[in-house]
């Protein structure tokens, strides 16, 4: 009923291959996009720039990792390192005087090159061995950043980013920065939505399911793996650069350390492998929930007049947050995206599914 | 398709809204200090003691009528050493009317620096963050009162020089450091000093997290340095102590960075640690007027912010030192420009601190518009089996060299 299917007929291949075969999905997306565009007028600046902006940027990152992990099935534990390559090359390019539009591109391409370089060596191995190889890449990058002042920005390894500008227009307002993040996230989302229904997307899925079976079908699995690594690294690079340019305003090695890689991977897994909506939800859960749970607990303790030590107050939310992840994955091992899909499937036929019973 | 995302977000926003009501209930006539601390991850070896010290000192000051008649309010929040959550904490407290912030974490201090500089708020940054932030002419909003690691290591070298009869030529100094920016920072200063003073410098990098030091100390046994200066943290000292014993290096030739406290001493063994030294800008032990006052006035009345046993820890003293100088700055701010204390008046307050040492709690500091570090004096203290014994007067050595390094480094920072 809510995702009405009656009256929706696809009479040509073209209409059947539409991005949203169910009109309700498309309407929802349009509605959410409008909300996203109107957010600066609806949401207080604190939430806009400390919650929504990083959430959108991380969602773009998660989508990129989902491309290589969710679609192509290659476990990647060095994603933050790839983001770092993009961030540092873009900031250095921008400092050199190159306009930000090109700096972002340079960041993306640099990441793409480094990411697929590692992919070449990594693709000789599979599964857990691949995971370890990508993890090694993360440590190589950490080491390079902490040991080369020329890259990391000299003393104390912090590299300031020049003011972000697009088309010669400096962007400094809260709303402007938010729109940059929104724009990039929407772009990546559109790319991913389309990927699903292209030959490339189907080839990636074939490689994921069984690479030698794909090879028998005539899909060059090695080629598609490299393409997946390159595309995902490009997204990572630009996302890293945007993260630094619009949120951190400077790049430091800790922002792209191994724990960040694990976090992004956690976002992908909790959101759901190969799920776009799941990427949004996963990023929200991992990124925003710790702070929110923290505030609920400290607020709750205040309200009921419980005088907990500050250390206890800092640790309880961590436990609650961990429990939350476990509960979500127990309820639906395929992630938050699948959880949403379950609700959608149920509502699609409701209330007529009740008649049978 | 994304409906749940948005409702989830709205719910989150609502929840946060409700949750953040409570701090807003606090009286508006307070002087607020925002402590965004790492209470759950990497900095937990120091953050509980420092925040307890800040709250106890606030309780003591408030019991005496506050600063210029206005109570002090300490707001503590956890950021888990994540830059993103540190920024979130800063942005939220900023909107709650806080002008003075303390992050007590190098990555988070660095992450909020562009925002604090742009918003013209105050960042207390003692012992963490960029060392060159002592240059007040560049980092106008940052007050890293205390020594830089550069200054600290230079003072350590000058101490060793005194111990060696005023001449370092032929003396071997080993430097054991965690191989990441924290530990690497003093290397340039040491190299420069090794050239000018003629001592033999040996570098011993320790890989993170500092548990594996076997190769370091076998090399020390081979090279036989006269002293080892150690830029290690927490458990690193304990491992070092074990390895020193195994390799026959006397522990009384081990000179630690300020990050060595009673917890580490107890892990080494209070008796076994006798003779271990640390460079510090804060007096150790409880034989200090302000700590005695807190024990009787605050804990005596049952108003302590935690366990009284936590007070026997030099990091508690460190916390008291940071907030004694911050409260002194606030007092001067109220005296000069009245209430409310703004970021601007707080900055002026800090910059008019002259020769302040909170009754012997720390090295006397004189903060000026150019020197936000307050002089960078430290001294070496030795653990005698029960408490810390100072080995020299407060000193700041090689200040010209330190400042040339600071200026060279800070010149690369620009505010956009």
Contacts between the chains, C-beta under 8 A, distances in Angstrom:
chain1	res1	chain2	res2	distance
A	20	B	1	7.9
A	25	B	1	5.1
A	28	B	1	5.1
A	28	B	2	6.8
A	28	B	3	5.7
A	29	B	1	5.2
A	29	B	2	6.5
A	32	B	1	7.5
A	32	B	2	4.4
A	32	B	3	7.0
A	32	B	5	7.4
A	32	B	6	5.9
A	35	B	6	6.1
A	43	B	13	7.2
A	46	B	91	5.5
A	46	B	92	6.0
A	46	B	95	5.6
A	47	B	13	5.5
A	47	B	16	7.5
A	49	B	91	6.7
A	50	B	87	6.3
A	50	B	88	4.4
A	50	B	91	4.4
A	50	B	92	7.0
A	51	B	9	7.8
A	51	B	12	7.6
A	51	B	13	7.7
A	51	B	88	7.2
A	52	B	9	7.4
A	54	B	84	5.7
A	55	B	9	7.9
A	146	B	179	7.7
A	146	B	180	4.9
A	146	B	181	6.1
A	146	B	184	7.6
A	153	B	412	7.6
A	154	B	409	6.7
A	154	B	412	5.7
A	155	B	130	6.6
A	155	B	131	7.0
A	155	B	132	5.8
A	155	B	185	7.9
A	155	B	409	4.0
A	155	B	412	7.3
A	156	B	106	7.6
A	156	B	110	6.7
A	156	B	129	7.5
A	156	B	130	4.3
A	156	B	131	6.8
A	156	B	132	7.5
A	156	B	181	6.0
A	156	B	185	7.5
A	156	B	409	7.9
A	157	B	181	4.9
A	158	B	110	4.8
A	158	B	113	7.7
A	158	B	130	6.9
A	160	B	114	7.0
A	160	B	413	6.8
A	160	B	414	7.0
A	160	B	416	7.8
A	162	B	416	6.7
A	163	B	416	4.8
A	247	B	84	7.8
A	247	B	87	7.4
A	248	B	83	6.5
A	248	B	87	7.7
A	248	B	111	5.9
A	248	B	114	7.8
A	249	B	114	3.7
A	249	B	115	7.1
A	250	B	110	6.9
A	250	B	111	7.4
A	250	B	113	7.2
A	250	B	114	5.8
A	252	B	83	7.4
A	252	B	107	6.1
A	252	B	110	5.2
A	252	B	111	6.8
A	253	B	181	7.8
A	254	B	83	6.6
A	254	B	107	3.8
A	254	B	110	8.0
A	255	B	83	5.6
A	255	B	107	7.6
A	255	B	111	7.3
A	277	B	1	5.6
A	277	B	2	6.0
A	277	B	4	7.7
A	277	B	5	7.0
A	280	B	2	6.1
A	280	B	5	4.7
A	281	B	4	6.8
A	281	B	5	5.9
A	281	B	8	7.2
A	284	B	5	6.6
A	284	B	8	6.3
A	284	B	9	6.8
A	284	B	12	7.8
A	287	B	84	7.0
A	288	B	12	6.3
A	289	B	12	7.9
A	290	B	80	6.9
A	290	B	85	6.8
A	291	B	85	5.5
A	291	B	88	5.5
A	292	B	12	5.2
A	292	B	15	6.1
A	292	B	16	5.8
A	294	B	77	7.5
A	294	B	78	6.1
A	295	B	15	7.4
A	295	B	16	5.4
A	295	B	19	4.0
A	295	B	20	6.4
A	296	B	15	5.7
A	296	B	19	5.4
A	298	B	19	7.1
A	298	B	22	7.9
A	298	B	77	7.7
A	299	B	18	6.6
A	299	B	19	3.2
A	299	B	20	7.0
A	299	B	21	7.3
A	299	B	22	5.4
A	300	B	19	7.6
A	302	B	22	4.3
A	303	B	22	6.9
A	309	B	306	6.2
A	310	B	39	6.0
A	310	B	48	7.3
A	310	B	51	5.9
A	310	B	76	5.0
A	310	B	78	7.7
A	311	B	39	5.5
A	311	B	44	7.6
A	311	B	48	5.2
A	313	B	39	7.8
A	313	B	78	7.2
A	314	B	39	3.5
A	314	B	40	4.4
A	314	B	78	3.7
A	314	B	80	7.7
A	315	B	39	7.7
A	315	B	40	5.6
A	317	B	78	7.8
A	318	B	40	5.7
A	318	B	80	7.7
A	340	B	4	5.2
A	343	B	4	7.4
